Amino acid sequence: MTTHEHTGSIKAYLIGFILSIVLTIIPLVLVLEHMLAKTALIASILIAAVLQFVIQLFFFMHIRDGEGPKYNVMALIVGIIFVITIVAGAMWIMEFNSQVQ
């Protein structure tokens, strides 16, 4: 049995690393310099986080690689559903608790 393990090139890792750094610095600058209103700031941070997530998946976790069944993609989707449910529930609870005083 031979296994063919595909790893990314140094160029791909450098591109992913640079994009990750940029997507970390942009929200930091937006927050520190008070460049946007609260709603726009939250939206831009969330957009940067989602882009960062996608970059991590494709450049470092090689989610698109492989020829067999995509069980890792299905597991990822279930994990995303769990995370969204937990985060949305926590935000809903915190919002409810902040209104009751």
C-alpha positions as CSV (number, residue, x, y, z in Angstrom):
1,M,0.0,0.0,0.0
2,T,1.4,3.3,-1.0
3,T,0.3,6.6,0.4
4,H,0.6,9.8,-1.6
5,E,0.7,12.7,0.8
6,H,0.3,16.0,-0.9
7,T,1.9,19.0,0.8
8,G,1.9,22.6,-0.2
9,S,4.8,24.5,-1.7
10,I,6.7,27.1,0.1
11,K,5.2,29.7,-2.2
12,A,1.7,28.6,-1.2
13,Y,2.6,28.7,2.5
14,L,4.1,32.1,2.2
15,I,1.1,33.5,0.4
16,G,-1.2,32.0,3.1
17,F,1.0,33.4,5.9
18,I,1.1,36.9,4.4
19,L,-2.7,36.9,3.8
20,S,-3.3,35.8,7.4
21,I,-1.1,38.5,8.7
22,V,-2.8,41.2,6.6
23,L,-6.3,39.9,7.7
24,T,-5.1,40.1,11.3
25,I,-3.7,43.6,11.0
26,I,-6.7,45.2,9.2
27,P,-9.2,44.7,12.0
28,L,-6.6,45.7,14.6
29,V,-5.9,49.0,12.9
30,L,-9.7,49.6,12.4
31,V,-10.3,49.1,16.1
32,L,-7.2,51.0,17.4
33,E,-7.8,54.0,15.1
34,H,-11.6,54.1,15.6
35,M,-12.1,54.3,11.9
36,L,-15.6,52.8,11.6
37,A,-18.9,53.0,13.5
38,K,-19.7,50.1,15.8
39,T,-21.9,48.1,13.4
40,A,-19.5,48.5,10.5
41,L,-16.6,47.6,12.7
42,I,-18.2,44.4,13.9
43,A,-19.1,43.5,10.3
44,S,-15.6,44.1,9.0
45,I,-14.1,42.1,11.8
46,L,-16.5,39.2,11.1
47,I,-15.7,39.4,7.3
48,A,-11.9,39.3,8.1
49,A,-12.4,36.4,10.4
50,V,-14.3,34.4,7.8
51,L,-11.7,35.2,5.1
52,Q,-9.0,34.2,7.6
53,F,-10.8,30.9,8.2
54,V,-11.0,30.1,4.5
55,I,-7.4,31.0,4.0
56,Q,-6.4,28.6,6.8
57,L,-8.5,25.8,5.3
58,F,-7.1,26.1,1.8
59,F,-3.5,27.1,2.3
60,F,-2.6,25.2,5.5
61,M,-5.1,22.4,6.1
62,H,-5.3,21.4,2.4
63,I,-9.1,20.9,2.6
64,R,-9.4,20.8,-1.2
65,D,-6.7,18.1,-1.6
66,G,-7.3,14.4,-1.9
67,E,-9.1,12.1,-4.3
68,G,-11.2,9.9,-1.9
69,P,-14.5,10.7,-0.2
70,K,-14.7,14.1,1.4
71,Y,-15.3,12.9,4.9
72,N,-13.1,15.7,6.3
73,V,-15.3,18.3,4.5
74,M,-18.5,16.7,6.0
75,A,-16.9,16.7,9.5
76,L,-15.9,20.4,8.9
77,I,-19.5,21.3,8.0
78,V,-20.9,19.6,11.1
79,G,-18.3,21.4,13.2
80,I,-19.2,24.7,11.7
81,I,-22.9,24.1,12.4
82,F,-22.0,23.3,16.1
83,V,-19.8,26.4,16.4
84,I,-22.5,28.7,14.8
85,T,-25.1,27.3,17.1
86,I,-23.0,27.7,20.3
87,V,-21.9,31.3,19.3
88,A,-25.4,32.4,18.4
89,G,-26.8,30.9,21.6
90,A,-24.2,32.5,23.7
91,M,-24.8,35.9,22.0
92,W,-28.5,35.5,22.5
93,I,-28.1,34.7,26.2
94,M,-25.7,37.6,26.7
95,E,-28.1,40.0,24.9
96,F,-31.0,38.7,27.1
97,N,-29.0,39.1,30.3
98,S,-27.9,42.7,29.4
99,Q,-31.5,43.8,29.0
100,V,-32.7,42.4,32.3
101,Q,-31.5,44.6,35.2
